Amino acid sequence: MNESQQRNSPASADIFAAVNNYFLLFFCGSCVLSSMYIQQLFFILGQYRIGIGVSAIFGILLPVFLLMRKFPTGVRHQIRLARPRTHRLILVIVATAAAVVLIDQIYVFSQRLSPVPADYADAIRDLKPGSPLELAITFAGLCVLVPVAEEVVFRGMIQQIFVRNMGPWIGVALAAGVFGAAHLNAHLLLSITAFGLFLSFVFNATRNLTYTIVAHALFNVTALVQLVLQDDVLAGNLPIYLQDLWIAIVALVIFIFLIAKIREGGPETEPPSESPIS
């Protein structure tokens, strides 16, 4: 075996070079579906709140870990998880706050085109915490485990597969589209896809999954805060940042500026291998 073959063998390469990428996409899809089925099972059992975290762990995180641990490059290296740079992390946090304003505007608009389904509305009502314990469980699942699991599978795996085989622009767009479609709600498609584009861009620019996990967690924290504070989660008053168009315009300007600054930092990690097997 020559040096090139040895470098790209399963014993030394990362999972994306050693395993057929179509199989990896099938594996990712299976993980997402498994997570959905587990969550639906807990919903039927009347434990939807607990099911959010359990489905993230057993549907996505555990299968990905068990598969990637077989490669000596390590799980963190393969999904591009590294310590963030402080100044860049601040830029991502502020950009996420601006993104929340813009994406919520998109969500309000999309509701006019596709009303909220009754079953989704019922699930949201059930998810609203009624005690400190319920709040803690909801926070752990929605704002910690779900962001980690979804970023691992959608950015750490799916986006890397698309980018390696189709280039960065197509890879970013496809990963965002899959992320939006995977939520299986027409009224969420535009807003979640837009958020997916932001996350995919950040990951492509930084090559560090930590930033997208933090951004995703902050986005979900905002949603949870709105859920807790609103008397009626469906018919309550719009947040203040959605009541004035000028706030959205300012947020857009800030967002564009910060996106450019985030991109300036360049990649923070390098893949262990650059030879994909399609």
N, C-alpha and C positions, 0 to 999 in steps of 0.2 A: 504493500500500500504506500503510495507516494505521499509527500507532505500535504498536498492540496486535498487528497482524499481523506487523509487522517484528520485534517482540520474540520472537514465538513461531515465526519462520521457522527452517528448518534451519540457516541461516547464523549465527543468534544464540542459538538455544535449545540445551538439553542434549539428549542422545539420547532421554531418556524423554518429552520433549515433542514432539520432531521425528519420532520413528519409532513406528509402530504397536506398541503394547505386546504384542499377541499374537505379533507377529513376534519381538519381543525375547525373549519366553518360549521360543519355538521355537529361537531362536539359543542361548539359555542351555542348553536341553536338549541341543542338538546338541553344544555344547562339552563338557558332562559326559559324554555318550556317547562322543565322540571320545577324551576322556581315558581312559575305561575300555577302549576298544578298543586304544589304544596300549599301555596297561599290560598288557593281556592278551597282546598280541603279544610284548612283552618277556618275559613270564612263559613263554610257549611256547618262546622262544629261550633260556631259562635265565638271563635277565638281569633278573629281577624287581626287584632292588635299584635298578638304573640306571633302569628303566622308571618308577619312582615319580616321579622328578624330571622326566624327559623328557616324560611324559604331562601333568604340570602345566603345563609351559612351552608345549608345542605343541598340547595339547588345549584349554587354557583361556586362559592369559595372553596368548599371541600373538594369537589371534583377537579377544579383547576389546580389546586395544590397537589393532589395525589398524582395528577398527570405530569405537572412540571417538575416535581421533585425528583423525577427519574433522570433529569439532566443535570450534570455537574455545574453548569453555569448558574444554577440557583433560581428560585422563583422570582425573587426581587429583581435580579438582573434581567430576566426575560420579559417581565411586564414593565420594566423601566421605572422601578420605584426607588427613589433616592432622596437624600436629605435636601430640602429646598433652600434656595438662597433667600435670605431674609427680605431684601429689598424687592426681589421679584415676587415673593409671596404676598407682600403688601400690595403690589400692583394688581395681582390676580384677585385679591380680596375686594379691592375697590372696583375693579372691572366687573366682578360678579355682582356687586351692589347695583352698578349701572345696568347690567344685563337684566337683573330682576325687574327693574322699571320697564325696560323695553319689552321683555318677554311677557310680562303681565298685560301690557297694552295689546300685544298680539293675541293673548288669551281672551281678553274682553271682546276683541273684534271677532275672533273665531267662534265665540259663543253665539253670535248673531247668525252665523252660517250653519252651525251645528249645535243645537241645544244639548245641555247636559243630560245624558241618559239617566233614567230613573234608578237603575241598579247602582250606577256610579254615585249618584247623590245619596242613596241609602248607605253605601259603604263609607262615604265621607262623614255622614252623620254618626255612624257607629264608631268611627275612628276618633272623634272629638273626645279628648280625655276628660274624665269626670272626677279624677282624684290624683293626688301626687304620684301614686304608684302607677296609674295608667299613663300619666304624662312621662314618667321615667321609661316605661316600657316602649311607648310610642317613639320617644326621642332616640332610644338605643337602636330601635329597628329602622325608623325612617331617616334619621339624621346621621347615623354612624354606619350600620351594617349595609344598608341599601346603597349608599354612595360608594362604599368600598367595593361591594360585589359588582355593581353595574359598571364602575370604571374599570375594574379588572377585566371583565368580559368584553365590554364595548370598545374601550380605548386600548387596554393592555393587550388584548388578543385580536378582536375583529379589525380594529383600525390598522394595527400593525400588518395583518395579513393583506388587507386591501392596499396599503401604501407600498409594501414590498413588491406586490405583483402588478399594481396599476399606476403607481406614482402618487405623490402627495396630494394633489388637488382632487383627483377622483377618489382617492382613499378617504380623505377628510369628508367629502360630500356623501359618499356611500355610508360611512360609519355613522354620520349624523342622521341620514335617512333611515337606516336600520334601527337606530336608537329611538327615533320618533315612532316608527311603525310598531316596534315591539311593545309599546304601551297600550296598543289595541283599543284606542279611543279616538274617534274622528274629531271630537271637539278639542282634543289635546294635541293632535298631529302637528299643526303649525307651530305652536308654542314650544313643544318638546323638541321638535326638529331644530328650531332656531337655537334652543339651548344646547342641543347636541352639536350644532355647528360651532358654537363658542367653545365648548369643551374639547372638541376635536381639533380646533385651531390651536388652543393652548397646549394640548399634548403634542401636536406636530411641531410647534415652535420650541417647546422646552425639552421634549423627550423625557419628561419626568411626570409620572402618574400622580405624584403627591399633590401637584397643583390642581389637577382636575378633581381629585378626591375632595380636597378642601372646598373648591368652588361648588361642587355638587352638594356637599354637606351644607354649605351656607344657603344655597338655594332651597333645600328641603327644610332647613331651620326657619327660613322666612315663611314658607308654606305652613309649617306647624304653628308659628306665632299667629298668623292670620286665622288659623283654625281655632286656636284657643281664645283669641280676643274677640272674634266676631260673635255676636249673639245668635245670628242666623248665618251659617256658613255659606248658604246659597243665595239668600236675598238681602244680606246685610249691605251696609254702605261700602262703597269702594274705598280702598286705602287712599290717603291723601295724595300720594304720588301718582295716582291714576285720575285725579280730579282736575289736573291742570296740564294742558298740552305742553306748556313751556318747560315743565319739569322733564318731560320725555325728550324734548329737544336738547336740553342741557345734558341729560343723561347720555344721549346719542353722541354728542360732541366729546364728552369725557370718555365714553366707551371706545371710540375710534382712536383717540389719543393714546389710551392705555394699551390697546391692542398692539399699536405700533411699538410702544416701549417694551412690552412683553416679548415681542419678536426679536428685539435687538440683542437680547441676551444669548441667543443661540442655543443649541442642544446641550443638555447637561449630562447625558449618558450616551454610551455607544453600545450598539448591539454586539453580542459575542460573535456573530457570523452574519455575512451579508449574501449568502448563497441560498436563495429560496428553492424549495422543491415544490412545483406546482402540480 
